[in-house]
Amino acid sequence: MKLTRLLPFALFTGLALTSCSGNDSTDEKSSKLEVRLTDAPGNFQQVVLDVRQIEVHLKEAGNPDGWELLPFTPQTVNVLNYVNGRSALLVSTDFTPGDLKEIRLLLGPDSYVVGQDGQRYDLKTPSGQSSGVKLKLDKATLQERQTFQLVLDFDVAKSIVERGNWRPGNDKKERYLLKPVIRVIAQDIAGALRGTVTPAASLPQVLAIRTSLTPADTFSTSADASGAFQINSLPSGTYRVELYPSTTAPTGQSAYRNVTLTGKTVLNNQTTDLGAIPLQ
């Protein structure tokens, strides 16, 4: 894992949210790029960001031609839902291997907080909202057939600033400014799950569902003719593994059954072996 320095910003103008099912790329030489958002708690009931866009820069700083727009669905996200190890998946996409130099975030005008008093207050950005904010990346290199993850660690307590001259009774839209402090964590995702099913003729589909994340991620594969399976490029966390036979048992044998395994831990750069799993 590599950490960039802590980055204060005068503006936080964008994130990108998509849903994800983590399957292998159809191009065997491609990589998978994930961008996630996590948060340090703050003294608010809600902190909602109006998410619009996320881009990465593939060339040296100052080159205007190196920006690539990543897939996203514009929406709002309450970052306080993603604390204590949970994270929001912003982008998951197949990507050409190589170096990433910067990431640029764009946020719309409809961000707000709900204070401990239950009141909604708009979040104002001081200036330059249309240009976005650039975060430099340190040694972020995507390797072939690997998943690479950028985690944006948003510090609510330091990022939302109350105006010094604001008093109760003033315009609620003028109470808070958004001056984000974000740490960027760049890491290869190299965890894996493997096992062997019996009988091999059941040929099950295998789902690995990361339950330590909200909403959960789902990754899938199928057992081969020998009954073996392995799911690579898994982020660390706790998983539920579900196996669904795709064939029926021969006449005179017990029926194949669905099996669910819970509480399976995956660690980065390690393979968790589930051993032999009977489906009959």
N, C-alpha and C positions, 0 to 999 in steps of 0.2 A: 504494500500500500504506500502511495506517495501523497504527501500533503502539500498543497500550496500554502503560502502565507495567508493570514487572515486578511480579508479584503473589505474595507469600508467603502460604501458607495453613496454618492449624492442622489442616486436614483436606482430603483430596481424596476426595469421595464420589460419583464416578460418571462413566462415559463410555458411549457407545452405539455399537455396531458394526452395520453392515449391509453387505451386498454391493451393488454398484452397476453399473448400465449407464446411461451418461449420454445419455439421449435427450431431445428437446425436449418440453416440456409440451404436453398436449392443450389447455390454456387459453392462448391466445396472449398474454394479459395477465399471466400468472403469472410468478414468478421461480423459480429453483432455488437452494436453500440446501444447502451442503456444510459439514460439520464434520469436521476432520481432526486427527489426533494425530501429532506428531513429537517427537523426543527428542534431548537432549544426552547423550553417553555417560557412564556411571558405572563404578565399579570393582566390578561384579558380573557373574556369568554370565547371570543372568536377573533381570528385574524384572517381575513379573506382576500386573496389576491385574484385580480382579473387577468387570467392567463391568455396571452395572445400568440406568442411566437418564440422559437428558439433556433439558433443557428450555431454552426461551428466553423472555425477558420482553419484552413488547411495549409496556408502558406505563411511566409514570414510577416511579422507585424508591419503594418503600413501598406501592405499589398491589398488593394480594394477588390481584387478578383478572386480571393481565396475563400469567400464565404459560401456556405452551403446550407440551405434551409432544410430542417429536419421535419418529418411528418408529425402533425399534432392536431388536436381538436380544441379550439378555443373554448374555455370555460373558466369558472371560478373554483378555487380550492381553499378550504380552511386549513391553513398550515398547522394549526394546533391539533389536528387529527393525526399528525405524523411526528410524534415524540416518543421517547423511550424505546428507540430501536426500530420503530416503524418508519416507512418511507412511502412517498407517492411516486409511482412510475410516470415519468413525464414523456419519455420517448423510448421505444424499443424498435430497432430497425436494422436490417442488413446493411453493412457498410464496407467500403473498400479499405483494406488494410493500409496503414500508414500513420503519420504523425498528426495529432491535433494540436494546434497552437493556442487557440482561444475559443471561448464560448460566449455568445452574445444573447442577452435576454430582453424580451419585449413584453411590457405589461400595459394593459388598457387603463382607462380612467376610472373604473368602477370598483377599485379596491377599498376596503373599509375594515374597521375593527368594531367589535362590540365590547364595551368596557365592563368592569365589574358592577357598574351601576345599571347594566342592562340596556344602555343607550348605544345607538349606532353612531359612529363618527367616521366620516370620509377620511381616507388616507391621501394626503397631498404630496406630490413629488416636487422638490424645489425648482428644477429646471431640466430642459433637454429631454423631455419624455419621449419625443419621437425618434431619437437616435439610439436608444437602448444603452445597455451597460455591458462592457467587455470584461470578461474574467480570463486572465492569462492561465494557461495550463502548463504544468511542469512535467516533462517527460511522459506525456500521454501518447502512447504508441499502441495501435491496434495490430495484433498479430493475426496471421491467417488462421481461420477456423477456431477462433477464440471469441469469448464475450468480454467486452471491456465496459466498465461502469464508471460514470461520473456522478458523484453524490454531491449535491448542493446543500450544505449545512447552514440553514438560515437561522440567525440568532434574533428572535423576536425582541427580547429585552433590550438589546443594543440598537435594533434597527428602527424602532418606532419612537419618535422623539416628540414630547409635548412642547408646544410653543410656550415660551417663558411668560408672555403677556396674556395668555388665555385665562379667563375666569368663568365660573359657572354663570350661565345666562348669555354668554357670547354665542355666536354662530357655531353650531356643532361641527360644521364643515372645516372650521379653521383650527381645530384643537391639535391635531397630530400631523406630523410630517413623516414620510417614509424615507429613511436614509439607511438602506440595508447594510448589514455586516454579514458576509457569507464566506464560509470556508469551502473550498473545493477539494474533494477527495477523489483521486483517480486510482483505479485498481483493476487488475485482471480478475476475471471471474473463472475460477478453475476447480470448483468443487464438483463432485460427481456422486451418483448413486448407481449401484449395480446389484445384481442378484441372478438367481436361476430358478425358474419355475418348473414344477413337476405336476403332471406329465407335460413334456415339451410339446406334445400334439395339441395342447389347449391354445397355443399361440395367442396369448393375451395382449391387449393394449395395456400399456402401463402409464399411469398419470402420477406425477410428483407435484403436489400442491403445497406451496410454501405458506403455512398457516401462521407464521410469525409476522406476516405482513398483512396490512389492511389497505385496499382489498387484496386478496390472495393472488399470487402468481401461479399459473399452471404450466407445466412442462410435460411433454409426452414422448413416448417411443413405443416400440413393439418388441416382444421377445422373438428371437430368431428360432430356426428349426431345432437347435440344441436346447432351447429353453432359456438361453442367456439374454440379458438385457443390460444396458448401461446408458444413463443420461448424463451427458457432460455439460460443462459451462453453467453449472448451477450456482447462484449466489448462496452465501452462507445463511443458515437459518434452520428452523424446525419445519419438517415436512410430514404430510400425510400421503402415503403411497397407496394408490388404488389400482387393482388388477382386474381386467374384464376379459374372460376367455372369448375368443372369436369363433370357436368351433364347438361342436357338441361331442360328448363322449360316445365311443362305440357302444353298440347294444351289449348289454350285460355288464357294463361298468358303471360305477357311481358317476352321477352327473358332475360336470365341472362347476365350480362355484366362484362367485366374485369374492375377492379378499381385500380387506383394508388394513393397512399397517399405520399406526399413529406414532407421533413423537420421535420421528427419525431425524437425527441431527446431521447437517452437512456443514463442513468447515472448508474454508478456502484452501486450495492446493492439496486437498485430501479427497480420497474416495471412500465413501461409506458403503460397506459390503453388507447387504441384507441377507446373504446366505441363501439356503434352499427354501423356497416358498411353495408349499403344497396347495394345489387348487382343486383337489379331489378328496 
